[in-house]
Amino acid sequence: MSSRAVVVGSGPNGLVAAVMLAAAGREVVLLEAAERFGGGLRSEELTLPGRVHDVGATVMALALASPAFRELGVERMVEFAHPPVAAAHPLDDRPAVLVHRDAGRTAEGLGVDGAAWRASVGAVARAGLPLTDLLLRPLGPWRGGPRAFASAAGFGLAGLTPATAFARRVFRTTEGRALFAGMAAHSLLDLRAPLSGAYGLMLGALAHMVGWPLVRGGSQALADALVARLRELGGEAVAGHRVRHLGELAELDAGTVVLDVTPRQFLEMAELPPAYRRRLRRYRYGPGVFKLDWALDGPVPWRDPAVASAGTVHLGGTLEEIALSEAETARGRHSPRPYVLLVQPYAADPTRGGHTLWGYCHVPNGSAVDMTAAIEAQIERYAPGFRDRVLARHAMGPAALESFDANLVGGDIGGGLASLGQFARRPVWSPAPWRTPLPGVFLCSAATPPGAGTHGMGGWQAARLALRAR
């Protein structure tokens, strides 16, 4: 069998797989359809010349927590910039709730809910990286020991609870419940759905464990560093090369093919056994997003000045408001007051050419509705005069996002619905879902465990299986 490995797609999973295979001595060719490497790690001048915007991922908590990126030495590859405040949650009639790197300081800001924060989110943070290692490689080798297993069991029991039920049971105040809802809404799930609580717990804990940093200069720097590492190891990286069918790779004589694609693309690329094809067709995609990028003439004029120090801002008000917004999206509707996830890169990184800002709200998959007015109204709600600061804006709805990256099917940035039924069935029920029925062919996108996020673990698992197969 040929020792050559071909990796198709250069998102974080594809990049990790390529580097791991090359480090193991394989001859690697990385093929990327776009003219620039990175997938969701790309940065572009979307608004004005010199303004650097991250088209996809910006906040890199999972990159620091990931076993894959730690193994590759990610902190030696790029510089991470931490904002003074990890996240902020403004409210209408009271001060914003702040999430600090220090769990105790965060708890102090929650008043009577401080003890509940320490006992829930704080407990996950105290379990540390052994717990995240276990959660990020649920079907891989486990070296965490009994303590990590016990922590994972406790996390699983709590995380299975819908975010709305968890927030109401654990927190007593409007602030505590709203803060947890804003964290949980990253899941793109109806907050009444099982597993939505797990996202709130883990994301809050990561803020205390590793922070919510950005890559200085833009997320593209991380993609470029991984490509450079691949080339240092003797691998080849080719941009602007779209692979439409696996038959096109025959001339490369590859013994291993790793695909950073979702089930929809894989179905088009390969002749698959009928039973496996039927299973892939049952794979469900989640809601899409409508994303806006802005170039501003100064910082966002927040009513509560403390919000200016936050890298990430959750807009949507109370638990009840956020839950209603996400429920509307789950039903295929557009919320008039959507939950908005906003990122202020300038709070951590002044090297991006000025005050840039991005935000998105959740919309039904494939939506063609322009949500600009609704998103900006939510910002104005907490930052009166925001629109007066806008020099230029750039909008990307689901169709534009999928055109930018084919893995964002219908604007789904999660690579597939993150529901309980599809948690392990990503993309099929299997003890090794990264392996396909085709000999030597593996999947590694966010449609494989552990799902979405800049952690590279899908690529880590696929590469591990490919090397074991050898």
C-alpha positions as CSV (number, residue, x, y, z in Angstrom):
1,M,0.0,0.0,0.0
2,S,1.2,3.5,-0.8
3,S,2.5,5.6,2.1
4,R,1.0,8.7,0.6
5,A,-1.9,10.4,2.4
6,V,-4.2,12.9,0.8
7,V,-6.2,15.3,3.0
8,V,-9.1,17.1,1.4
9,G,-10.1,20.3,3.1
10,S,-8.0,22.6,5.3
11,G,-10.3,23.5,8.2
12,P,-8.8,22.9,11.6
13,N,-9.6,19.2,11.5
14,G,-8.0,18.7,8.1
15,L,-5.0,20.7,9.1
16,V,-4.5,18.7,12.3
17,A,-4.8,15.4,10.4
18,A,-2.3,16.5,7.7
19,V,0.3,17.6,10.3
20,M,-0.1,14.5,12.4
21,L,0.3,12.2,9.4
22,A,3.3,14.1,8.2
23,A,4.9,14.0,11.7
24,A,4.4,10.2,11.6
25,G,6.5,10.0,8.4
26,R,3.7,9.8,5.9
27,E,4.0,11.6,2.5
28,V,1.1,14.1,2.8
29,V,-0.7,16.1,0.1
30,L,-3.3,18.7,1.4
31,L,-5.8,19.9,-1.1
32,E,-8.0,22.9,-0.5
33,A,-10.8,24.1,-2.8
34,A,-10.5,27.8,-1.8
35,E,-7.7,30.1,-2.8
36,R,-6.6,30.4,0.9
37,F,-6.1,27.7,3.5
38,G,-8.0,27.6,6.8
39,G,-11.7,26.9,6.2
40,G,-13.4,28.4,9.2
41,L,-10.0,29.9,10.3
42,R,-9.8,32.3,7.5
43,S,-9.4,36.1,7.9
44,E,-10.3,38.7,5.3
45,E,-10.6,42.5,4.7
46,L,-14.4,42.3,4.6
47,T,-15.2,45.9,5.1
48,L,-12.4,48.4,4.6
49,P,-8.8,48.1,3.5
50,G,-6.6,47.2,6.4
51,R,-9.4,46.0,8.6
52,V,-8.9,42.3,9.5
53,H,-12.0,40.3,10.1
54,D,-12.3,36.7,11.0
55,V,-14.8,35.2,8.6
56,G,-15.4,32.2,10.9
57,A,-13.9,31.3,14.3
58,T,-12.4,34.0,16.5
59,V,-12.5,32.8,20.1
60,M,-10.1,30.0,20.7
61,A,-10.8,28.5,24.1
62,L,-11.1,25.0,22.6
63,A,-7.8,25.3,20.8
64,L,-6.0,25.8,24.1
65,A,-8.0,22.9,25.8
66,S,-7.7,20.5,22.9
67,P,-5.5,17.4,23.3
68,A,-4.8,17.6,19.5
69,F,-3.6,21.2,19.5
70,R,-1.7,20.8,22.8
71,E,0.1,17.8,21.2
72,L,1.1,20.0,18.2
73,G,2.3,22.8,20.5
74,V,-0.2,25.4,19.3
75,E,1.0,28.0,21.9
76,R,4.4,27.9,20.2
77,M,2.9,28.4,16.8
78,V,0.9,31.6,17.3
79,E,0.3,34.2,20.0
80,F,-2.9,34.2,21.9
81,A,-4.4,37.5,23.1
82,H,-6.7,37.4,26.2
83,P,-9.3,40.2,26.6
84,P,-9.6,41.7,30.1
85,V,-13.0,40.1,30.4
86,A,-13.8,36.8,28.8
87,A,-17.5,37.5,28.2
88,A,-20.2,39.9,29.2
89,H,-24.0,39.7,29.3
90,P,-25.7,43.1,29.3
91,L,-29.2,43.4,30.8
92,D,-31.7,46.2,30.4
93,D,-32.3,47.5,33.9
94,R,-29.2,46.5,35.8
95,P,-25.4,46.2,35.3
96,A,-24.0,43.6,32.9
97,V,-22.9,40.2,34.2
98,L,-19.2,39.6,33.6
99,V,-17.3,36.3,33.2
100,H,-13.7,36.7,34.3
101,R,-10.8,34.3,33.9
102,D,-11.0,33.9,37.7
103,A,-14.0,31.9,38.8
104,G,-14.1,33.5,42.2
105,R,-14.3,37.0,40.8
106,T,-17.1,35.8,38.4
107,A,-19.0,34.3,41.4
108,E,-18.7,37.6,43.4
109,G,-20.4,39.5,40.6
110,L,-23.3,37.1,40.7
111,G,-24.2,37.9,44.4
112,V,-26.5,35.2,45.8
113,D,-25.9,33.0,42.8
114,G,-22.1,33.0,43.4
115,A,-22.2,29.8,45.3
116,A,-24.3,28.1,42.6
117,W,-21.8,29.2,39.9
118,R,-18.9,27.8,41.9
119,A,-20.7,24.5,42.5
120,S,-21.8,24.1,38.8
121,V,-19.6,25.8,36.3
122,G,-16.8,26.1,38.8
123,A,-16.8,22.4,39.5
124,V,-16.3,21.6,35.8
125,A,-13.5,24.1,35.7
126,R,-11.8,22.5,38.7
127,A,-11.9,19.1,37.0
128,G,-9.5,20.7,34.6
129,L,-8.0,19.4,31.4
130,P,-8.4,15.6,32.2
131,L,-12.1,16.1,32.0
132,T,-12.0,18.1,28.7
133,D,-9.6,15.5,27.3
134,L,-12.1,12.8,28.0
135,L,-15.1,14.8,26.6
136,L,-13.2,15.8,23.5
137,R,-12.1,12.2,22.6
138,P,-15.1,10.2,23.9
139,L,-14.3,7.2,21.6
140,G,-10.5,7.5,21.8
141,P,-7.9,6.4,24.3
142,W,-8.7,7.4,27.8
143,R,-5.9,8.2,30.3
144,G,-7.7,10.5,32.8
145,G,-8.0,8.1,35.7
146,P,-10.9,7.5,38.1
147,R,-11.2,11.2,39.1
148,A,-11.7,12.3,35.5
149,F,-14.2,9.5,34.9
150,A,-16.1,10.6,38.0
151,S,-16.1,14.2,36.8
152,A,-17.3,13.2,33.4
153,A,-20.1,11.2,34.9
154,G,-21.2,14.1,37.0
155,F,-20.9,16.5,34.0
156,G,-22.9,14.1,31.8
157,L,-25.8,13.9,34.3
158,A,-25.9,17.7,34.6
159,G,-25.3,18.4,30.9
160,L,-28.1,16.2,29.8
161,T,-30.5,18.6,31.4
162,P,-32.1,21.2,29.1
163,A,-30.5,24.6,29.7
164,T,-33.8,26.2,30.8
165,A,-34.4,23.6,33.4
166,F,-30.8,23.7,34.7
167,A,-30.8,27.5,34.9
168,R,-34.1,27.6,36.8
169,R,-33.1,24.8,39.2
170,V,-29.5,26.0,39.9
171,F,-29.7,29.8,39.8
172,R,-32.1,32.1,41.6
173,T,-31.4,35.5,40.0
174,T,-32.1,37.0,36.7
175,E,-28.4,37.6,36.2
176,G,-27.3,34.0,36.9
177,R,-30.0,32.5,34.7
178,A,-29.4,34.9,31.8
179,L,-25.6,34.4,31.9
180,F,-26.1,30.6,31.7
181,A,-28.6,30.9,28.9
182,G,-26.2,33.0,26.9
183,M,-23.5,30.4,27.3
184,A,-25.9,27.5,26.4
185,A,-27.2,29.3,23.3
186,H,-23.9,28.7,21.6
187,S,-25.2,25.2,21.0
188,L,-27.7,26.4,18.3
189,L,-30.2,24.2,20.1
190,D,-33.6,24.9,21.5
191,L,-32.7,25.6,25.1
192,R,-35.5,23.2,26.2
193,A,-33.6,20.4,24.5
194,P,-31.5,17.8,26.3
195,L,-27.7,18.5,26.0
196,S,-28.1,22.3,25.8
197,G,-27.1,22.6,29.4
198,A,-23.8,20.8,28.7
199,Y,-22.8,23.7,26.4
200,G,-23.4,26.3,29.1
201,L,-21.4,24.3,31.6
202,M,-18.4,23.6,29.4
203,L,-18.1,27.0,27.8
204,G,-18.4,28.7,31.1
205,A,-15.8,26.4,32.6
206,L,-13.4,26.9,29.7
207,A,-13.4,30.6,30.4
208,H,-11.9,29.8,33.9
209,M,-9.7,27.0,32.7
210,V,-7.9,28.4,29.7
211,G,-9.7,31.7,28.9
212,W,-11.5,32.8,25.8
213,P,-8.5,34.2,23.8
214,L,-8.1,35.3,20.2
215,V,-5.2,34.7,17.9
216,R,-3.2,37.9,17.5
217,G,-3.5,39.2,14.0
218,G,-6.5,37.1,13.1
219,S,-7.4,33.4,13.1
220,Q,-5.8,33.0,9.6
221,A,-2.5,33.1,11.5
222,L,-3.3,29.7,13.1
223,A,-4.1,28.2,9.7
224,D,-1.0,29.6,8.1
225,A,1.1,28.3,11.0
226,L,-0.3,24.8,10.6
227,V,0.3,24.8,6.8
228,A,3.9,26.0,7.5
229,R,4.4,23.2,9.9
230,L,3.1,20.7,7.4
231,R,5.6,22.0,4.8
232,E,8.4,21.8,7.3
233,L,7.6,18.1,7.8
234,G,7.9,17.6,4.0
235,G,4.2,17.8,3.2
236,E,2.6,19.5,0.2
237,A,-0.2,22.0,0.5
238,V,-2.2,23.0,-2.6
239,A,-4.9,25.7,-2.6
240,G,-7.4,26.3,-5.3
241,H,-7.8,22.6,-6.0
242,R,-11.4,21.4,-5.6
243,V,-12.0,17.6,-5.3
244,R,-15.4,16.7,-6.7
245,H,-15.0,12.9,-6.7
246,L,-12.6,10.5,-5.1
247,G,-11.8,9.1,-8.5
248,E,-9.8,12.3,-9.2
249,L,-7.3,11.3,-6.6
250,A,-6.3,8.1,-8.4
251,E,-3.3,9.7,-10.0
252,L,-1.9,10.6,-6.5
253,D,-1.7,6.9,-5.6
254,A,-2.8,7.5,-2.0
255,G,-3.0,4.7,0.5
256,T,-4.9,7.0,2.9
257,V,-7.5,9.7,2.2
258,V,-8.8,11.9,4.9
259,L,-11.8,14.1,4.1
260,D,-12.7,17.2,6.0
261,V,-16.2,17.3,4.6
262,T,-19.7,16.7,5.9
263,P,-22.0,13.9,4.8
264,R,-23.7,15.9,2.0
265,Q,-20.3,16.4,0.2
266,F,-19.2,12.8,0.9
267,L,-22.4,11.5,-0.7
268,E,-21.5,13.4,-3.9
269,M,-17.8,12.5,-3.9
270,A,-17.9,8.7,-3.5
271,E,-19.6,5.5,-4.6
272,L,-20.7,4.2,-1.2
273,P,-22.4,0.9,-0.1
274,P,-26.2,1.4,-0.1
275,A,-26.7,0.8,3.6
276,Y,-24.0,3.4,4.6
277,R,-25.4,5.8,2.0
278,R,-28.9,5.6,3.6
279,R,-27.4,6.2,7.0
280,L,-25.6,9.3,5.8
281,R,-28.8,10.6,4.2
282,R,-30.5,10.6,7.6
283,Y,-27.9,13.0,9.0
284,R,-29.5,16.3,10.1
285,Y,-28.1,19.8,9.8
286,G,-28.9,22.4,12.3
287,P,-30.0,26.1,12.1
288,G,-27.9,28.5,10.1
289,V,-26.5,31.9,11.1
290,F,-26.7,35.3,9.7
291,K,-23.4,37.1,10.3
292,L,-22.5,40.7,10.2
293,D,-19.0,42.3,10.3
294,W,-18.6,46.0,11.0
295,A,-15.8,48.6,10.7
296,L,-16.3,51.2,13.4
297,D,-14.8,54.6,14.0
298,G,-14.4,53.8,17.7
299,P,-15.5,51.3,20.4
300,V,-19.1,50.2,20.8
301,P,-20.8,52.8,23.1
302,W,-22.1,50.4,25.7
303,R,-24.5,51.7,28.3
304,D,-22.5,49.7,30.9
305,P,-18.8,50.7,30.2
306,A,-17.7,47.3,31.7
307,V,-18.8,45.5,28.6
308,A,-16.1,47.3,26.5
309,S,-13.5,45.1,28.1
310,A,-15.2,41.8,27.0
311,G,-14.0,39.8,24.0
312,T,-17.4,38.2,23.7
313,V,-20.8,39.7,24.4
314,H,-24.1,37.8,24.6
315,L,-27.1,39.9,23.6
316,G,-30.6,38.8,24.2
317,G,-31.7,39.7,27.7
318,T,-33.2,37.3,30.2
319,L,-33.3,33.5,30.1
320,E,-36.9,33.6,29.0
321,E,-36.1,36.0,26.1
322,I,-33.1,33.9,24.9
323,A,-35.0,30.7,25.2
324,L,-37.9,32.1,23.2
325,S,-35.5,33.3,20.4
326,E,-33.9,29.9,20.1
327,A,-37.2,28.1,20.2
328,E,-38.4,30.2,17.3
329,T,-35.4,29.3,15.3
330,A,-35.9,25.6,16.1
331,R,-39.4,25.9,14.7
332,G,-38.2,27.4,11.5
333,R,-39.1,31.0,12.3
334,H,-37.1,34.2,12.5
335,S,-37.1,35.9,15.9
336,P,-37.8,39.6,15.9
337,R,-35.5,40.0,18.9
338,P,-32.8,37.3,18.3
339,Y,-30.1,36.2,20.6
340,V,-26.9,37.8,19.2
341,L,-23.4,36.5,19.8
342,L,-21.0,39.4,19.4
343,V,-17.2,39.5,19.4
344,Q,-15.1,42.6,20.0
345,P,-11.6,41.6,18.8
346,Y,-10.2,45.0,19.7
347,A,-10.7,44.3,23.4
348,A,-7.8,41.8,23.1
349,D,-6.0,42.5,19.9
350,P,-5.2,46.0,18.7
351,T,-3.3,44.7,15.6
352,R,-6.4,44.3,13.3
353,G,-6.4,47.7,11.7
354,G,-8.9,49.5,13.9
355,H,-12.2,48.8,15.7
356,T,-13.7,45.7,14.0
357,L,-16.7,43.9,15.3
358,W,-18.7,40.8,14.2
359,G,-21.9,39.2,15.3
360,Y,-24.4,36.7,14.3
361,C,-27.9,35.4,15.1
362,H,-29.4,32.0,14.5
363,V,-31.8,31.5,11.7
364,P,-33.6,28.5,10.1
365,N,-31.2,26.5,7.9
366,G,-31.0,28.0,4.4
367,S,-32.8,31.2,5.4
368,A,-32.8,34.0,2.9
369,V,-34.0,36.7,5.3
370,D,-31.8,39.7,6.0
371,M,-31.4,40.0,9.7
372,T,-29.3,43.2,9.7
373,A,-31.9,45.4,11.2
374,A,-32.8,42.9,13.9
375,I,-29.2,42.3,15.0
376,E,-28.4,46.0,15.0
377,A,-31.5,46.8,17.0
378,Q,-30.3,44.3,19.7
379,I,-26.9,46.1,19.8
380,E,-28.6,49.5,20.0
381,R,-30.7,48.2,22.9
382,Y,-27.6,48.0,25.0
383,A,-25.4,50.5,23.2
384,P,-27.4,53.5,22.1
385,G,-25.7,55.3,19.2
386,F,-24.0,52.2,17.9
387,R,-25.1,52.8,14.3
388,D,-23.5,56.2,14.3
389,R,-20.1,54.4,14.8
390,V,-20.5,52.2,11.7
391,L,-18.2,53.1,8.8
392,A,-18.9,49.9,6.8
393,R,-20.7,46.6,7.2
394,H,-20.5,43.3,5.5
395,A,-23.3,40.7,5.7
396,M,-23.2,36.9,5.1
397,G,-26.4,34.9,5.2
398,P,-26.6,31.1,5.0
399,A,-26.1,31.0,1.2
400,A,-23.0,33.2,1.4
401,L,-21.5,31.2,4.2
402,E,-22.0,27.9,2.4
403,S,-20.5,29.5,-0.7
404,F,-17.5,30.5,1.4
405,D,-17.1,27.1,2.9
406,A,-19.1,24.1,1.6
407,N,-19.1,22.5,5.1
408,L,-21.4,25.3,6.3
409,V,-24.5,23.6,4.8
410,G,-27.4,26.0,4.9
411,G,-25.3,28.3,7.1
412,D,-24.9,25.6,9.8
413,I,-21.6,26.5,11.5
414,G,-21.8,23.4,13.7
415,G,-21.4,20.8,11.0
416,G,-24.7,19.2,11.9
417,L,-27.5,19.4,14.5
418,A,-26.0,19.0,18.0
419,S,-29.0,17.1,19.4
420,L,-28.8,14.2,21.8
421,G,-29.9,11.8,19.1
422,Q,-27.0,12.9,16.9
423,F,-24.4,13.4,19.6
424,A,-22.8,10.0,19.1
425,R,-24.3,9.4,15.7
426,R,-21.9,11.8,13.9
427,P,-22.4,10.9,11.1
428,V,-23.4,7.3,11.8
429,W,-23.6,4.9,14.8
430,S,-20.1,3.3,15.0
431,P,-17.4,2.6,17.5
432,A,-15.1,4.5,15.0
433,P,-17.3,6.9,13.0
434,W,-14.3,8.5,11.4
435,R,-13.7,5.3,9.4
436,T,-15.8,4.8,6.3
437,P,-16.6,1.6,4.4
438,L,-14.1,2.5,1.8
439,P,-10.7,1.1,2.5
440,G,-8.2,3.8,3.6
441,V,-10.9,6.6,3.5
442,F,-11.7,8.5,6.7
443,L,-13.9,11.5,7.6
444,C,-12.7,14.2,10.0
445,S,-15.1,17.2,9.8
446,A,-17.3,18.6,12.5
447,A,-19.8,16.0,11.4
448,T,-17.7,13.5,13.3
449,P,-17.2,13.4,17.1
450,P,-16.7,15.5,19.1
451,G,-18.5,18.0,16.8
452,A,-18.1,21.7,16.2
453,G,-15.3,23.9,17.5
454,T,-11.7,24.8,16.8
455,H,-10.2,21.7,18.5
456,G,-9.0,19.6,15.6
457,M,-10.1,16.4,17.4
458,G,-11.9,15.0,14.3
459,G,-8.6,15.2,12.4
460,W,-6.7,13.8,15.4
461,Q,-9.0,10.8,15.6
462,A,-9.0,10.2,11.8
463,A,-5.2,10.4,11.6
464,R,-4.8,8.1,14.6
465,L,-7.0,5.5,12.9
466,A,-5.2,5.9,9.6
467,L,-1.9,5.3,11.2
468,R,-3.1,2.3,13.1
469,A,-4.5,0.9,9.9
470,R,-1.0,1.0,8.4
